[in-house]
Amino acid sequence: MPSKLAAGNWKMHGLKSDLSELPAIADTATATSIPALICPPATLIAAAATPGLHIGGQNCHIANQGAHTGDVSAQMLCDAGASHVIVGHSERRSDHNETDKDIEAQAKAAWSAGLIAIVCIGETLAQREAGNCLDVLAKQLRNSVPDDATAANTVVAYEPVWAIGTGRVAEIEQITEVHDALRVDLCVRFNDGKDFTLLYGGSVKAANASEIFSCANVNGALVGGASLKAADFCPIIEALAAQ
Ligand SMILES: O=C(CO)COP(=O)(O)O
């Protein structure tokens, strides 16, 4: 059985004062027994440690250390208190030209440091409209997720690029079609493919979370904007618990 996960990606948002949101999120996670993860900017990881809450990074370099100005390593994230790291977010792929092969190497670096890698994949609107969505995603999955991934060290997040930060959530039929296809691909490739946690991300809110979580192969969400405030994120955790 896949574990459920309610994950929040704060992206480049958050100052020390925003950490006051975390105790209420941790309380909801504890009360519902749903694992919850917040990935704040790297500057806040150490200060974000909160009992009952997992903390993660938003990207990592493939080396443990070295002459890489401005980068952060998986080992450093772990040292600061992270248990997870997001790799391959579409904003990293577009802003920093990260490729599937880079992301595969980052996932391996995450594991070496003892972190769980959350590998993101997602099609652009042009790719969806061209009818290539499932092929694009299968290729990203094959090339970004290392061959020795397991359900214990890797989470896969499907985030359609056109649904991120746009308020335009994917249709339930679209989410179902993609997540079912990803599950088949994972089961063909990995012995424990049926146990991988599969997250949906892209304009998830309290108002649409229950419907999204009702899809058979959606095991949680990777939430951007609605993870910044406990009042928005806690109902999403509760919706996941209710499934
Ligand atoms: O990119 C996302 C999470 O990684 C989704 O962001 P939004 O929930 O703001 O659309």
The ligand as an SDF file (V2000), in Angstrom:
LIG
                    3D

 10  9  0  0  0  0  0  0  0  0999 V2000
    4.0800   23.6800   -8.0940 O   0  0  0  0  0  0  0  0  0  0  0  0
    3.3150   23.3150   -7.2150 C   0  0  0  0  0  0  0  0  0  0  0  0
    3.8040   22.5400   -6.0600 C   0  0  0  0  0  0  0  0  0  0  0  0
    5.0900   22.0810   -6.2520 O   0  0  0  0  0  0  0  0  0  0  0  0
    1.8870   23.6550   -7.2610 C   0  0  0  0  0  0  0  0  0  0  0  0
    1.7410   25.0020   -7.0070 O   0  0  0  0  0  0  0  0  0  0  0  0
    0.2690   25.6200   -6.7880 P   0  0  0  0  0  0  0  0  0  0  0  0
   -0.4200   24.7180   -5.7850 O   0  0  0  0  0  0  0  0  0  0  0  0
    0.5090   27.0000   -6.2850 O   0  0  0  0  0  0  0  0  0  0  0  0
   -0.4070   25.5530   -8.1180 O   0  0  0  0  0  0  0  0  0  0  0  0
  1  2  2  0
  2  3  1  0
  2  5  1  0
  3  4  1  0
  5  6  1  0
  6  7  1  0
  7  8  2  0
  7  9  1  0
  7 10  1  0
M  END
$$$$
